[in-house]
Amino acid sequence: MRITLIGSGNVATHLGAALKNAGHQIVQVYSRGAQNAALLAYHIKAEPTADLWQITPDTDLFIISVNDDAIDSMAAALAVHQKPIVHTSGAAALQVLLKYTDQAGVFYPLQTFSKNKEIYFRKVPLCIEGAYEDLTIELIQLAQTISNKVSIVNSDQRKILHLSGVFACNFPNYLYHAAQQLLAQHNLDFNLLRPLIAETAQKVEHRMPADVQTGPATRGDEKTMAAHLNLLQNEPDLKEIYVLLSQAIIKMGQR
Amino acid sequence: MRITLIGSGNVATHLGAALKNAGHQIVQVYSRGAQNAALLAYHIKAEPTADLWQITPDTDLFIISVNDDAIDSMAAALAVHQKPIVHTSGAAALQVLLKYTDQAGVFYPLQTFSKNKEIYFRKVPLCIEGAYEDLTIELIQLAQTISNKVSIVNSDQRKILHLSGVFACNFPNYLYHAAQQLLAQHNLDFNLLRPLIAETAQKVEHRMPADVQTGPATRGDEKTMAAHLNLLQNEPDLKEIYVLLSQAIIKMGQR
C-alpha cells in the first residue's frame, strides 16, 4: 500500500518502520516539527513535510498518529483528499474521524513504545476498527502484513483496553520507580531488583495473575505489613499506596 | 557441603534443587507436613522427616525456610546441634537466630518463586549476612556455587530490599490482575495485554523506570484521565487506585 504518516512520535516511528519493512511505501511523513518529520522520513525513505498544504492526495491511506487532542484538526484537514483516514489512539473514538469522513478507521497498537528501543512488531497486538466492512477488511489485511496479533475491536472495547494498559503498564512502571527510589535512599543497587521484575512479568505469560500473587498481603501477614509501614513512615505517599494496594490484594484473596 | 533443609515451601523447593544440582548433599528435609517433606526429599535425594527429634546433627548447615513466624521456634529447636543456622527470609532480622546461636546467618534469595515454575537460579540475587566474618565468607562461597549474583546485605538493608520487592513484584502483579478483571468484564482476552506487560518489564532491564514512564498521567492528559475515571465509575476500589497512582506519577514528573 501507499501510506501517508501524520505524526513523528514513538508510535508513528515504530509503526512506520514496521510498514516500510513489510514492503509498503510510505509516501509522506507530516509533522509540525520539520526536523522530526525529516528524521523519520529519512529512516523510512519517505518525503518529509511540515506543511499541511504539501500533503498529497496521491496515497491509499492516511495514518494519524498524533496526540489525541490533535486528531480532530488533522482529520478536518485531511478529509478533503477523500482517502481512508485512521488514527492509532487507544482512547479516541472512531467518531472523531467520522465527523469529517465516512472512510474512517482505527489502527491501535496495544504496546508501549520508546525511542531507541527496538520492538518486534509481529508480536504487537493491533486492534482494528473500520467504519464499514470493506474498510475493516482492508485494514485487517494491512495489519496482518506487520503483526500476527490482529483483532477487530470496537471503540468501547478499545477504551477498556487502553484503561487496562494503564493498570498493566504505566502503574507497574511507576511502582518500579518507587522501589528504585527506596533502594537508592539506602544505597542499594536497582540491579538487585531487576531479576524479580523480569520474573514477575514472565509468570503471567502463561498464567493468570491471581494464580501467582505472592507477598505479605496475600498471606495475611500483618506483622510484615506493619513492619513495612514503619519503614515507610517518612514516605507518606508510598505509605498510602502500600495500604491501598495491600487492602486490594487482601480483598482479592477473599473473593 | 552437607545441608539440612527446614521447610518444604516454594523457597525451600527451589533452593534445595539448586543446591543439589550444584553438587551439595541435602542430608535431610524437615517439614511439619510429612507428605511435603517426603515429596521434596524425594526430588533432591534427601531423607524426609516430619519429626523434630529425628533431625540429625550430622550436617554442615541448617537452612530454615519457613514462614517468618515459625523461624524463632525452629532456631530454638536446632541450636542444640551447634551447627550454623541460616534463614531465607527478607523480613526477619539476623537477631531472631542470634537469640539461640552465635553461628547465625541469612541466605535470602530476592526472587518470587512458584510451584511448578522452573527458575534459572544462577540469575537469582542472593543476599548474604553472617554473624561473624568466617561464616559470612563460608556462606558467600556456598551462595556462589548456585548464583552469579551474590551480595553481602545487612538486616536493615535486607528489610528495604524486601519492601522494595513488594512494590516491584506483588503490587504490579495485583495491577495485572485488576487489568485482567477489567478485560474479562468486557469479554476481552487477557492475551491482548500480555505483550504489553512483558515489554514494560523488559524496558527497565537496562533503563531506569523514570526514563521510560508513559501514559496519560505522565503527559498530564487530563481528558483521558477523566474518561478513565468515568469508565471506572462502578469500580470504587480501582478508581481510588487510579487516582492515587496517577497523582504519584504526576508528582514524579514535577521533581
Interface residues (C-beta under 8 A of the other chain):
Chain A: N67 D68 D69 A91 L110 Q111 T112 S114 K117 I119 K123 V124 P125 C127 K149 S151 V153 D156 Q157 K159 I160 L161 H162 L163 S164 G165 V166 F167 A168 C169 N170 F171 P172 N173 Y174 L175 Y176 H177 A178 A179 Q180 L182 L183 Q185 H186 L188 F190 N191 L192 L193 R194 P195 L196 I197 A198 E199 T200 A201 Q202 K203 V204 E205 R207 M208 P209 A210 V212 Q213 T214 G215 P216 A217 T218 R219 D221 K223 T224 A227 H228 L231 L232 D237 L238 E240 I241 Y242 L244 L245 A248 I249 K251 M252
Chain B: N67 D68 D69 A91 L110 Q111 T112 S114 K117 I119 K123 V124 P125 C127 K149 S151 V153 D156 Q157 K159 I160 L161 H162 L163 S164 G165 V166 F167 A168 C169 N170 F171 P172 N173 Y174 L175 Y176 H177 A178 A179 Q180 L182 L183 Q185 H186 L188 F190 N191 L192 L193 R194 P195 L196 I197 A198 E199 T200 A201 Q202 K203 V204 E205 R207 M208 P209 A210 V212 Q213 T214 G215 P216 A217 T218 R219 D221 K223 T224 A227 H228 L231 L232 D237 L238 E240 I241 Y242 L244 L245 A248 I249 K251 M252
